[in-house]
Amino acid sequence: MTEQHVINPLSTGVDYPTLAARFRPIFQRIADGAVEREQSRTLPHEPIQWLKEAGFGAVRVPVEYGGGGASLPQLFELLIELAEADSNVPQALRGHFAFAEDRLNAPPSAGRDLWFKRFVDGDIVGCAWTEIGNVAIGDVVTQVSPDGDRWKLNGEKFYSTGSIFADWIDVYAQRSDTGGDVIAATRARQPGVVHSDDWDGFGQRTTGSGTSRFTDAVVDTENVIDFASRFKYQTAFYQLVLLASLAGIGRAALRDLAHQVRSRKRIYSHGNAAHVSQDAQVLQVVGEVAALVYAAEASALKATLPAQRAYVARFGGDDAVEREANVAAEIESATAQVVVSGLIQRATSELFNALGASDVRQGKALDRHWRNARTVSSHNPVIYKARIVGDWVVNGVEPPFVWQIGNGRG
């Protein structure tokens, strides 16, 4: 009998309860310190280290390479659980999982296998794509230049989420010799790379989304990757991480709401019961919040399915099937974004209708849920996503798979 060698194993899913059980004790440890980190604005270096050591960054790597073998729906279900513990952490890992997904979509090679090994060994990748200031839309100031048998990277990025925690940074840059757009994967801990924790948003305060500066930072030649080869469902993928974060925020808000109602002693004279936990109107509010969170999580998870189809179709040899899956991934993630953003913002505001004035005190930090949800919802303008979905439904116009932001040229 001829021995068969698996050339390109795919991550199509494992037993989810077994997979999740590996990480749930860590998620609980992360949750235990979430309020303190929020109030002191302490970056989650320790929680991310716990996840690295547990192999969380390799959950999408095929089991044949020592990874978790999780499907995309399973990854995002894990991210929802992690976001319930602390929504800053999955967003801080957003760039890592996107870069890992790109390597999963790369053709089999020794270079791809090396990245799989790095992920299994615990390496985490940050993200540095966006430039702010006087930068016209479509322009890329950050450049990577040939320097002997290596390259040198120079430029400055903001919104470099997760890079302050990372071993590597996924940098969007332009080649100085050809003008081509590339990804430069550079080591985060080297001379010439400076991280600043200068993100000052009112929500998601500890995602490490500040400035990264690169001054002659070294990039190995094999890590200068043509942007045109980037995995096609990347925009959908980035949005799915945000949807998972929102669903987790909703679950955390519902958890905290139930705890406050259950433990509250003070009642109003014009209420409906001797205990708040028995007050029919209060229970109605809790039930409504629960329904909003349920709908948001269900929408977020359903939107992950076409992305998994696109991943599998990448190696299926049928361009039409792959394109259909990529379009569906973008449309469904955008459709879910339109509804999930509103559901969770509403849930994180409505919860206060079941509580009292003492529950808006800073010590309880219940406002963090709305602030975090509002911040996550602001990343990609939902009005444009609604228009794109409408144009697809009415006119069959395919969505943009890549978009940019910058100053207008007028």
C-alpha positions in Angstrom: 0.0 0.0 0.0 1.4 3.4 -1.1 2.0 5.8 1.8 0.1 9.1 1.3 1.6 12.4 2.4 -0.7 15.3 3.3 0.7 18.2 1.3 -1.6 21.0 2.3 -3.8 20.1 5.3 -6.5 22.6 6.1 -8.0 23.8 9.3 -11.6 22.7 9.0 -12.6 22.3 12.6 -12.1 20.3 15.8 -14.3 19.4 18.8 -15.2 22.9 20.1 -15.9 22.0 23.7 -12.5 20.3 24.0 -10.8 23.3 22.2 -12.5 25.9 24.4 -11.8 24.0 27.6 -8.1 24.6 27.0 -8.6 28.4 27.2 -11.6 29.0 29.5 -9.5 29.0 32.7 -7.3 31.7 31.1 -10.4 33.7 30.0 -11.6 33.6 33.6 -8.3 35.0 34.9 -8.5 37.7 32.2 -12.0 38.6 33.3 -11.0 38.8 37.0 -8.7 41.7 36.2 -10.6 43.4 33.5 -12.2 46.2 35.6 -9.0 47.0 37.4 -7.1 47.3 34.0 -9.9 49.5 32.7 -9.8 51.8 35.7 -6.0 52.1 35.9 -5.6 51.9 32.1 -3.1 49.1 32.4 -2.2 47.4 29.2 -2.9 43.6 29.2 0.7 42.4 28.7 0.2 39.6 31.2 -3.1 38.3 29.8 -1.7 38.2 26.3 1.4 36.4 27.6 -0.9 33.8 29.2 -2.6 33.3 25.9 0.7 33.0 24.0 1.9 30.4 26.4 -1.3 28.4 26.0 -1.0 28.4 22.2 -4.0 30.6 21.6 -2.3 32.4 18.7 -2.0 29.0 16.9 -5.6 27.9 17.1 -6.0 28.3 13.3 -2.8 26.4 12.4 -3.5 22.9 11.1 -3.2 20.2 13.7 -0.6 18.5 11.5 1.7 21.4 12.2 1.0 21.4 16.0 -1.8 24.0 15.9 -5.4 23.9 17.1 -7.0 23.2 13.7 -9.9 25.4 14.5 -12.3 26.5 11.7 -13.0 30.2 11.3 -16.4 29.9 13.0 -14.7 28.2 15.9 -12.0 30.9 16.1 -14.6 33.6 16.2 -16.7 31.7 18.8 -13.5 31.6 21.0 -13.0 35.4 20.4 -16.5 36.0 21.6 -15.7 34.2 24.8 -12.5 36.1 25.2 -14.3 39.4 24.5 -16.7 38.6 27.2 -13.7 38.4 29.6 -12.1 41.6 28.2 -13.0 43.1 24.8 -9.6 44.8 24.5 -7.7 41.6 24.2 -9.3 40.1 21.0 -9.0 43.5 19.3 -5.3 43.6 20.3 -4.9 40.2 18.6 -6.9 41.2 15.5 -3.7 41.8 13.5 -2.2 38.6 14.6 -5.1 36.4 13.5 -5.4 38.3 10.2 -1.7 37.8 9.4 -2.0 34.1 10.4 -5.0 33.8 8.1 -2.9 35.2 5.2 -0.2 32.6 5.9 -3.0 29.9 6.0 -4.0 31.1 2.5 -0.4 31.1 1.2 0.8 28.3 -1.1 2.6 25.5 0.6 6.2 26.4 1.1 9.1 26.2 3.6 8.4 29.9 4.4 4.8 29.3 5.2 5.7 26.3 7.4 8.2 28.5 9.2 5.4 31.0 10.1 3.3 28.1 11.3 6.1 27.0 13.6 6.5 30.6 14.9 2.8 30.7 15.7 2.9 27.4 17.5 6.0 28.5 19.4 3.9 31.5 20.7 4.9 34.4 18.4 2.3 37.1 18.1 2.0 39.5 15.2 0.8 43.1 15.5 -0.7 45.4 12.9 0.5 48.8 11.5 -1.3 49.9 8.4 -2.9 53.3 8.9 -1.1 56.6 8.4 -2.6 59.9 9.7 -1.7 63.5 9.2 -1.2 65.1 5.8 -1.5 61.8 3.8 -3.7 61.8 0.7 -6.0 58.9 0.2 -4.2 56.1 -1.7 -0.7 57.4 -0.7 1.6 55.3 1.4 4.5 57.2 3.0 6.0 54.2 4.8 8.6 52.7 2.6 10.7 49.5 2.5 14.0 49.8 0.6 16.5 47.1 -0.6 19.7 47.1 1.5 22.0 44.3 0.4 20.4 41.0 1.1 17.8 42.5 3.3 15.4 45.5 3.4 15.1 48.6 5.6 11.7 49.9 6.7 11.0 53.6 7.4 7.8 55.3 8.3 5.2 56.0 11.0 1.8 54.3 11.7 -1.1 55.0 14.0 -3.9 52.6 15.1 -1.1 50.0 15.2 -3.3 47.7 17.3 -1.6 45.0 19.3 1.9 45.9 18.1 3.1 47.0 21.5 2.5 43.4 22.7 3.8 41.7 19.6 6.9 39.8 18.4 6.3 40.8 14.8 4.5 43.6 13.1 2.5 43.3 9.8 3.3 46.7 8.2 1.6 48.0 5.1 4.3 49.8 3.0 5.5 50.7 -0.4 8.6 49.4 -2.1 11.0 52.3 -2.8 12.4 50.6 -6.0 9.1 49.7 -7.8 6.4 51.6 -5.9 4.5 48.4 -5.4 2.4 47.9 -2.3 3.7 45.2 0.1 3.4 43.8 3.5 6.6 44.0 5.4 6.7 41.6 8.3 9.3 43.0 10.7 10.5 42.0 14.1 8.9 44.2 16.8 11.8 44.0 19.2 14.8 45.5 17.3 16.6 48.8 17.0 14.7 51.2 14.9 11.2 50.1 16.1 9.6 52.4 18.7 6.1 51.8 20.2 4.0 54.5 21.8 1.0 53.9 24.0 -0.7 57.1 22.8 -4.2 55.8 21.9 -6.6 58.2 23.7 -10.0 56.9 22.7 -12.8 56.9 25.3 -13.3 53.1 24.8 -11.1 50.1 24.1 -8.5 52.0 26.0 -6.0 49.1 26.4 -5.8 47.7 22.9 -2.3 49.2 22.4 -3.6 51.1 19.3 -1.0 53.8 19.4 1.9 54.9 17.2 4.7 52.7 15.8 7.8 54.3 14.3 10.2 52.6 12.0 13.7 53.9 11.4 15.9 51.6 9.2 14.2 48.6 10.8 15.4 45.4 9.2 13.1 43.2 7.2 14.2 39.9 5.8 13.7 39.5 2.0 11.3 36.6 2.4 9.1 38.8 4.6 8.4 41.4 2.0 5.1 40.1 0.6 3.3 41.4 -2.4 0.0 42.9 -1.2 -1.8 41.6 -4.3 -1.4 38.1 -2.9 -3.1 39.0 0.4 -6.1 36.7 1.2 -9.2 37.9 -0.5 -11.6 37.9 2.4 -9.3 40.0 4.6 -11.7 43.0 5.0 -14.5 40.6 6.0 -12.1 38.9 8.4 -11.1 42.2 10.2 -14.8 43.0 10.5 -15.6 39.6 11.9 -13.1 40.2 14.7 -14.9 43.4 15.6 -18.3 41.6 15.5 -16.9 39.0 17.9 -15.7 41.8 20.1 -19.2 43.4 20.1 -20.9 40.1 20.8 -18.6 39.5 23.7 -19.2 43.0 25.1 -22.9 42.2 25.0 -22.4 39.0 26.9 -20.3 40.8 29.5 -22.9 43.5 29.9 -25.7 40.9 30.3 -23.6 39.1 32.9 -22.9 42.2 34.9 -26.6 43.3 34.6 -27.8 40.0 36.0 -25.4 40.1 38.9 -26.4 43.7 39.8 -30.1 42.8 39.7 -29.6 39.6 41.6 -27.6 41.3 44.4 -29.4 44.6 44.7 -31.1 45.2 48.1 -32.6 48.7 47.6 -36.0 49.0 46.1 -38.4 51.8 45.1 -41.6 52.4 46.9 -43.4 52.5 43.6 -41.8 49.3 42.4 -43.5 45.9 41.9 -41.9 43.5 44.4 -40.1 43.3 47.7 -36.9 42.3 45.9 -35.5 43.8 42.7 -34.8 40.3 41.4 -38.6 39.6 41.5 -39.7 42.9 39.9 -41.5 42.1 36.7 -40.6 45.3 34.9 -36.9 44.9 35.9 -37.0 41.3 34.7 -38.5 42.5 31.4 -35.5 44.8 30.8 -33.1 42.0 31.5 -35.0 39.8 29.1 -34.9 42.4 26.4 -31.2 42.9 26.9 -30.7 39.1 26.7 -32.6 39.0 23.5 -30.5 41.8 21.9 -27.3 40.0 22.9 -28.6 36.7 21.6 -29.5 38.2 18.2 -26.1 39.9 18.0 -24.1 36.8 18.7 -26.2 34.7 16.3 -25.7 37.2 13.6 -22.0 37.4 14.2 -21.5 33.7 14.1 -23.6 33.2 11.0 -21.5 35.8 9.2 -18.4 33.6 9.7 -19.6 30.8 7.6 -18.8 32.2 4.1 -15.3 33.2 5.2 -14.7 29.5 6.0 -16.0 28.6 2.6 -13.7 31.1 1.0 -10.7 29.6 2.9 -11.5 26.1 1.8 -12.3 27.3 -1.8 -8.9 29.0 -2.0 -7.4 25.5 -2.6 -10.3 24.0 -4.4 -9.3 24.9 -7.9 -12.6 26.5 -8.9 -12.3 30.3 -9.3 -16.0 30.9 -9.6 -16.8 29.1 -6.3 -14.0 31.0 -4.6 -15.2 34.3 -5.9 -18.7 33.6 -4.8 -17.5 32.7 -1.3 -15.4 35.9 -1.0 -18.3 38.1 -2.1 -20.6 36.3 0.4 -18.0 36.8 3.2 -17.8 40.5 2.5 -21.6 41.0 2.1 -22.6 38.9 5.2 -20.0 40.5 7.4 -21.2 43.9 6.4 -24.8 43.0 6.8 -24.1 41.7 10.3 -22.1 44.8 11.1 -25.1 47.0 10.3 -27.3 45.1 12.8 -24.9 44.0 15.5 -23.5 47.5 16.1 -27.0 48.8 16.8 -28.0 45.8 18.9 -25.1 46.0 21.3 -25.1 49.7 21.6 -28.8 49.5 22.5 -28.2 46.6 25.0 -25.3 48.4 26.7 -27.4 51.5 27.2 -30.8 49.8 28.1 -29.2 47.8 30.9 -29.3 51.0 33.1 -33.1 51.0 33.0 -33.0 47.9 35.3 -30.6 49.6 37.7 -30.3 52.7 39.9 -28.2 55.8 40.3 -25.6 53.9 42.4 -24.9 51.7 39.3 -23.5 54.6 37.3 -20.7 55.1 39.9 -17.2 54.7 38.4 -16.3 51.9 40.8 -18.7 49.5 38.9 -17.4 50.6 35.5 -20.6 49.5 33.8 -20.2 52.4 31.4 -17.2 50.6 29.8 -19.5 48.3 28.0 -21.2 51.1 26.0 -18.0 53.0 25.5 -16.3 49.9 24.2 -19.2 49.0 22.0 -19.4 52.5 20.6 -15.7 52.6 19.9 -15.6 49.2 18.2 -18.6 50.2 16.1 -16.8 53.3 14.8 -14.0 51.5 13.1 -15.6 51.0 9.7 -18.5 53.5 8.9 -21.6 51.5 9.2 -23.5 53.8 6.8 -21.2 52.9 4.0 -21.6 49.2 4.7 -25.4 49.5 4.6 -25.1 51.2 1.2 -22.8 48.5 -0.1 -25.2 45.8 1.0 -28.1 47.6 -0.6 -26.2 48.0 -3.9 -25.5 44.3 -3.9 -29.1 43.3 -3.1 -30.7 45.7 -5.7 -28.0 46.0 -8.4 -25.7 43.0 -7.9 -22.7 45.3 -7.5 -19.9 43.5 -5.9 -18.5 45.0 -2.7 -15.0 46.5 -2.5 -12.6 44.0 -1.0 -10.0 46.5 -0.1 -10.5 50.2 0.9 -8.4 53.0 2.1 -8.7 56.2 4.2 -6.8 59.5 3.9 -7.1 63.1 3.0 -9.3 64.0 0.0 -7.4 65.2 -3.1 -9.8 68.0 -3.9 
